[in-house]
Amino acid sequence: MAQQIFQHSFANGLTLLLERMDHVRSAAVNFLVPAGCVYDPPDELGLVSIFSDMITRGAGDRDSRALTLAMDSLGLDHSESVGQLHLRFWGSTLARNIPSSLELFADILRHPHLPAEELDSVKALALQDLQALEDEPRAKVMVEMRRRFWPAPLGQDRRGTEASIGRITEKSIRDFHDAHFGPRGTILSVAGNVEWLPLRDQVEKLFGDWTGKDVRPPELTPPVKGSTHLDKDTTQTQIVIGYPSVPFGHPEYYAALGAVQVLSGGMGARLFTEVREKRGLCYSVSANYQTFKQVAGILCYAGTTTERAQETLDVTIGELRRLADGVSDDEVQRVRAGLKSSVIMQEESTSSRAGALASDWYYLGRVRSMEEIHDAIESLSPTSILDHVRKHPPRDFTIVTLGKNALQLPTK
């Protein structure tokens, strides 16, 4: 059955997307609001995370408990998450409950209470989250990697600092909502058994008179780059290796994704086989593709013991460089199978489809069809992946380690 994709841009700048899925009884909604942690004021880092906790504590004519009960009465599974560039509001329920769910989301986005009396307790939770980072070495090393690897402020950590959290006030929270919440740049995507015209009309009614200030994307400054070691008296060593790649939307995007899958696309992939299975060097090893509009990168992680850390780093770097020596037909067949499997599972999930609609629109200004994605995956070959790797080889590494001993880093 052909996909049913609908799109409408309202006069105030809000974009509405729908993928109608006749074969399901559920539906999911996804709001992307351009209000991520890159918009934290420099002296109030962590503000967006605190704001995201506050925004659902009462909205419209409902206090916090009444809002929670209203969501529960609709069977609305929901969450809020802080990204670098966006605040994401997500909900999933029976398709027939989408109109009532959208009414609740309209109150949350447009008329949150942001109760001042709860700010101290929310800040206390934020401080606990920050302090817990010291007990999570993998998360801690990733925070430092992102800070060094991405152009600022893209690598900014959502948690902030103890001092910056202390400076956040009720006025800070309200000023942030006034400055960053509005229709321009906001994307509402819906996927499920939902009719287009009633949805469009309801969104016009709920959000058509929504106004707000223009949110300018942050100016990017060059990344810190370089490598560093975080000293910690522990028996484990955390290793993260980053290198540049092509961003989503680039003609070689799928080839870049294929190269990462060769490295880390399952238990038969190279990193798991060579670093863990054959040599027993580490308990965890992976490579992941990450992207923004302008820049992208591959971040590789390995967790190992102090004694085997140097060999783990050396072998991992060796496997990254060995990509340029060639990719086999069997490897590409496994890559295609893995990517197709993930696409098929996404096709069957309203939540995944709602998220993909918004992501495609943000990055590309259009929605990719499933046929386009399938064709791109099917076109992957040893030659296309190898050509990409040779044009964009793993190099210019940023390396961050955490553990008892600093490691000897590659010279280039």
Buried (B, 14 or more C-beta within 10 A) or exposed (E): EEBEBBBBEBEBBBBBBBBBBEEBEBBBBBBBBBBBBBBBBEEBBBBBBBBBBBBBBBBBEBEBEEBBEBBEEBEBBBEBEBBBBBBBBBBBBBBEBBBBBBBBBBBBBBBBBBBEEBBEEBBEEBBEBBEEBEEEBBBBBBBBBBBBBBBBBBBBBBBBBEEBBEBBBBEBBBBBBEBBBBBBBBBBBBBBBBEBEEBBEBBBEBBEEBEBEEBEEBEBEEBBEEBBBBEBEEEBBBBBBBBBBBBBEBEBBBBBBBBBBBBBBEEEBBBBBBBBEEEEBBEEBBBEBBBBBEBBBBBBBBBBBEEBBBBBBBBBBEBBBBBBEEBEEEBBEBBBBBBBEBBEEBBEBBBBBBBBBBBBBBBEEEBBEBEEBBEBBEEBBBEBBBEBBEEBEBEEBBBBBBBBEBBEBBEE
